[in-house]
Amino acid sequence: MSPFLGEFAGTAMLIILGDGVVANVILDKTKGQNSGWIVITLGWAIAVFVAVFCVGPISGAHINPAVTIGLAASDQFPWADVPGYVGMQLLGAIAGAVVVWVGYKQHFDETPDKDIKLAVFCTGPAIRHRFHNLITEIIGTFILLIGVFFIIKSGPGIEVNGVPGKLGLGALGALPVALLVLGIGLSWGGPTGYAINPARDLGPRIVHFILPISGKRDSDWGYSWIPVVGPLIGALLAGFVFTKL
């Protein structure tokens, strides 16, 4: 498998398990309905663990455009590969969201709340304020990338696509990164739902817009730029700080 297909598969797996746990917790008449924030954050951490474990040796398991751009900005990944990685991450997120909709379609049909249906696919703020929401996403992604950089730095490193040690999350094993994401979700997920990943938010939001989901609302495009721009800014800031350190 090529590194680009690895990013597609890894991001699809991330969304299948991540959006899947959200669907299980918030949609009506599921076995996990109302099981709470701890289940969601733990489910997302496990989603990261599985995705990184599976495709780390293939692509480095960035599974996040912010990670790819942050690694490139800190000279740990070639800029020439960034468009291909980001494109496949977005496509993988779209594919994963379609799988979640297919698996939970009956529960989407049984759920009358339009906002809850949207929340399965993408993030939204607890208190809507664009400046504060943007800052929250910047900080959350900055923490993610700084953590990833130091975890990679302390890890053994393996060769991916002919580049020794210049990969991403797969340089160290999946567990430390999964725990980092769990910590961010528990500590920093309250204000905006901690997108910290443009593909994770934009890809499923596109799916929500396209699919014939019964009784759905608009896809909240007015907010959609925040979980894209915020993580990218956070990633670039983290790359700058890390190189200076």
HUMOFEN-V649579 format. One record per residue. RES is the residue in one letter. SS is DSSP state (H for helix, E for strand, C for the rest). PHI is phi in whole degrees, -180 to 180 (NA if undefined). PSI is psi in radians with two decimals (999 if undefined). Layout:
# HUMOFEN-V649579
res = <RES/RES>
ss = <SS/SS>
phi = <PHI/PHI>
psi = <PSI/PSI>
This chain:
# HUMOFEN-V649579
res = <M/S/P/F/L/G/E/F/A/G/T/A/M/L/I/I/L/G/D/G/V/V/A/N/V/I/L/D/K/T/K/G/Q/N/S/G/W/I/V/I/T/L/G/W/A/I/A/V/F/V/A/V/F/C/V/G/P/I/S/G/A/H/I/N/P/A/V/T/I/G/L/A/A/S/D/Q/F/P/W/A/D/V/P/G/Y/V/G/M/Q/L/L/G/A/I/A/G/A/V/V/V/W/V/G/Y/K/Q/H/F/D/E/T/P/D/K/D/I/K/L/A/V/F/C/T/G/P/A/I/R/H/R/F/H/N/L/I/T/E/I/I/G/T/F/I/L/L/I/G/V/F/F/I/I/K/S/G/P/G/I/E/V/N/G/V/P/G/K/L/G/L/G/A/L/G/A/L/P/V/A/L/L/V/L/G/I/G/L/S/W/G/G/P/T/G/Y/A/I/N/P/A/R/D/L/G/P/R/I/V/H/F/I/L/P/I/S/G/K/R/D/S/D/W/G/Y/S/W/I/P/V/V/G/P/L/I/G/A/L/L/A/G/F/V/F/T/K/L>
ss = <C/C/H/H/H/H/H/H/H/H/H/H/H/H/H/H/H/H/H/H/H/H/H/H/H/H/C/C/C/C/C/C/C/C/C/C/H/H/H/H/H/H/H/H/H/H/H/H/H/H/H/H/H/H/H/H/H/H/H/C/C/C/C/C/H/H/H/H/H/H/H/H/H/C/C/C/C/C/H/H/H/H/H/H/H/H/H/H/H/H/H/H/H/H/H/H/H/H/H/H/H/H/H/C/H/H/H/H/H/H/C/C/C/H/H/H/H/H/H/H/H/C/C/C/C/C/C/C/C/H/H/H/H/H/H/H/H/H/H/H/H/H/H/H/H/H/H/H/H/H/H/H/H/H/C/C/C/C/E/E/C/C/E/E/C/C/C/C/H/H/H/C/C/C/H/H/H/H/H/H/H/H/H/H/H/H/H/H/C/C/C/C/C/C/C/C/C/H/H/H/H/H/H/H/H/H/H/H/H/H/C/C/C/C/C/C/C/C/C/C/H/H/H/H/C/H/H/H/H/H/H/H/H/H/H/H/H/H/H/H/H/H/H/H/C>
phi = <NA/-73/-58/-68/-67/-61/-67/-61/-65/-66/-71/-61/-63/-56/-75/-58/-82/-73/-67/-64/-69/-63/-59/-64/-84/-109/-77/-74/64/-92/-68/-105/-57/66/-81/100/-66/-61/-64/-64/-67/-67/-62/-66/-63/-66/-60/-64/-57/-65/-63/-67/-61/-75/-114/-53/-70/-92/-127/92/54/-68/46/-168/-57/-65/-66/-59/-70/-64/-65/-65/-67/-103/63/-113/-157/-72/-60/-62/-91/-62/-58/-65/-63/-63/-62/-73/-64/-65/-65/-64/-65/-63/-62/-63/-66/-63/-61/-62/-63/-62/-67/-109/-57/-60/-78/-61/-65/-86/-100/-81/-75/-68/-67/-65/-60/-66/-66/-63/-90/-148/-86/-156/-80/-71/-126/-80/-153/-58/-65/-68/-63/-64/-61/-60/-68/-63/-65/-59/-73/-59/-61/-58/-70/-61/-61/-62/-59/-74/-66/-63/-61/-90/-87/-74/76/-136/-84/-131/56/79/-113/-71/75/-103/-110/-172/-69/-77/-69/-130/101/-83/-63/-60/-70/-61/-67/-61/-66/-61/-63/-64/-63/-70/-94/-129/-88/-64/-69/-129/86/43/-61/43/-163/-58/-68/-60/-93/-70/-59/-64/-64/-62/-62/-59/-67/-87/-69/-82/-77/-66/64/-80/-97/-67/-92/56/-66/-64/-95/-61/-74/-66/-75/-102/-69/-56/-60/-67/-64/-59/-66/-66/-64/-64/-62/-65/-63/-64/-66/-74/-72>
psi = <2.37/2.76/-0.59/-0.74/-0.56/-0.71/-0.66/-0.89/-0.73/-0.73/-0.64/-0.77/-0.71/-0.79/-0.67/-0.78/-0.65/-0.97/-0.46/-0.73/-0.59/-0.79/-0.74/-0.59/-0.64/-0.33/2.73/2.55/0.46/2.89/-0.44/0.22/2.35/0.43/-0.16/3.08/-0.63/-0.72/-0.73/-0.84/-0.66/-0.70/-0.73/-0.67/-0.74/-0.64/-0.75/-0.77/-0.86/-0.79/-0.79/-0.74/-0.70/-0.74/0.04/-0.86/-0.23/-0.83/-0.13/-0.15/0.97/-0.85/0.49/2.06/-0.56/-0.68/-0.80/-0.84/-0.67/-0.71/-0.71/-0.72/-0.41/0.31/0.58/0.09/2.45/2.29/-0.52/-0.47/-0.11/-0.86/-0.73/-0.75/-0.85/-0.72/-0.73/-0.54/-0.75/-0.76/-0.68/-0.70/-0.67/-0.82/-0.74/-0.70/-0.63/-0.73/-0.73/-0.75/-0.75/-0.80/-0.56/0.32/-0.75/-0.63/-0.55/-0.74/-0.54/-0.12/2.00/-0.37/1.99/-0.60/-0.66/-0.71/-0.74/-0.66/-0.38/-0.63/-0.65/2.94/2.87/2.72/2.58/-0.70/2.06/1.93/1.89/-0.73/-0.88/-0.64/-0.72/-0.79/-0.71/-0.79/-0.62/-0.83/-0.81/-0.74/-0.62/-0.79/-0.77/-0.87/-0.72/-0.75/-0.79/-0.76/-0.80/-0.55/-0.75/-0.75/-0.60/-0.13/2.97/-0.52/2.40/2.88/2.28/2.20/0.65/0.08/1.88/2.18/-0.06/1.00/-1.80/-2.26/-0.39/-0.02/-0.28/-0.19/2.75/-0.48/-0.80/-0.66/-0.69/-0.72/-0.63/-0.80/-0.66/-0.77/-0.71/-0.74/-0.73/-0.66/-0.50/0.16/-0.20/-0.79/-0.73/-0.06/0.18/1.22/-0.95/0.39/1.84/-0.70/-0.65/-0.56/-0.83/-0.76/-0.95/-0.54/-0.68/-0.73/-0.76/-0.68/-0.66/-0.73/2.61/1.13/2.23/2.30/0.48/2.81/-3.04/2.89/0.24/0.91/-0.40/-0.48/-0.29/-0.43/-0.41/-0.84/0.04/-0.96/-0.76/-0.94/-0.62/-0.72/-0.79/-0.69/-0.76/-0.69/-0.73/-0.73/-0.71/-0.84/-0.74/-0.73/-0.58/-0.51/999>
